[in-house]
Amino acid sequence: MTDFSQTSSASTDSPSADAADISQLHLPAALADGLSDAGYTQLTAVQAASLPVILRGSDVIVQAATGTGKTVAFALGVLNNVDINLFSPQALVLCPTRELAEQVATEIRKLAKNVANLKLLTLCGGVPARAQATSLQHGAHVLVGTPGRVLDHLSQQQLDCSKINTLVLDEADRMLDMGFQDDILKIIEATPAARQTLLFSATYPKGMDKLIGRVTREPVKLTIATEQVAADIEQRFYSLATMPATLAVMHLLQAHQPDNCIVFCNTKREVQQLNDSLRANGYSALALHGDLEQRDRDQTMVQFSNGSTRILVATDVAARGLDISELDLVLCVHMAHDTDTHTHRIGRTGRAGAKGLAITLVGPEDDYKVRLLEDTLPEPIQMRAIPIEQGNSKPLQATMITLQINGGKKDKLRPGDIVGALTRDNALKMDDIGKIKLQANWGYIAVNRRIADRALQLINGDKIKGKRFRARVL
């Protein structure tokens, strides 16, 4: 792996001493209160290393793994630069996917809860561009979006970037992988040259030097080491010499029985084929790849995050930026094309101090990849045989199921309203109700599979807040 020129290195478990204490940042009261209200009491390594540099206005390039707190770092930089009295876009955060953009927007809103009158807009595909254009006419301070949709608004002269003072490129490596470099450069041409640019990336692919040279001025470059995070992940390698990959995956799922698992494949076709095979054999699985419509992507992620499906079969690009805090198992059906991608895959388990397990299947053609990966590991790779489960063990099934309701935030619905409708007269118990996610026009409710029919009857057969809504099983 090629590192950035290293001006700072730290373990993600041990915040840098120069700014580990939040009070040393001397943030405005509204931002300090927002951090406190959000439960932040100590800076992570990436925050401690980058925030002092960001807050003094320098361009910053940060190489750090996903899940190390980078969003808070650039969010504070963005909010610190906003002039509330100037009702024009002053900050633009570009993300590779809509899912990541929405997560970033949620984090910024959370930190800005005490900043009076701040307006943030998300500009992503999958939702009508006309509604976004109308919102832009009413103004905003902070924009978070994907390159394609942001460029669409710029091209139609619906977006004015002339007052942008902070530009953030989040997960820049994946935006390069997805072919967004030309879009990014066109967007940057519409922003002032005197802006502050913050670039965050987990890996350093070809083309990164060129992008950095085009978008930054004398940047401070930081590399945040992640050895301590990786230490909590047990890696196992299994040989595919004796059976097809699909059968091996099913044997391993039966052997480990994970509550949830991401299964990585290298291509969209392989994802779809494996997902179809798992579902045909009774497994609770869904696919995530770039050919899915945005609505299908959203519904897939809702079902995986709320426990309605246990297995997510995905490509690397599709799975980038997914916010899954607890993941039992990562299973790589095909070895990643490079060691950086492998590290990013396995880093999705073992988060927040929990132990993680990552399994990689190794085929006869993977000898060269194994040797490259082995050079990055403390011990030689030991190849295992696929465990063959005996008996009549059943495929992995999810306990929960997701109901979709045709109402959301625009209907003034709140999670409490839905819970109230389901538990009225003790019809259902609280233990039968899982996560509830409300979007603008839709809501998603996880309920125990055994009471799904009763939950549908309660929603469809009565009013919620004086209005009738319709629900269906996803």
Summary of the structure (lengths in Angstrom):
residues: 474
radius of gyration: 23.1
end to end distance: 41.7
largest distance: 68.7
contacts: 1596
relative contact order: 0.11
helix: 39%
strand: 19%
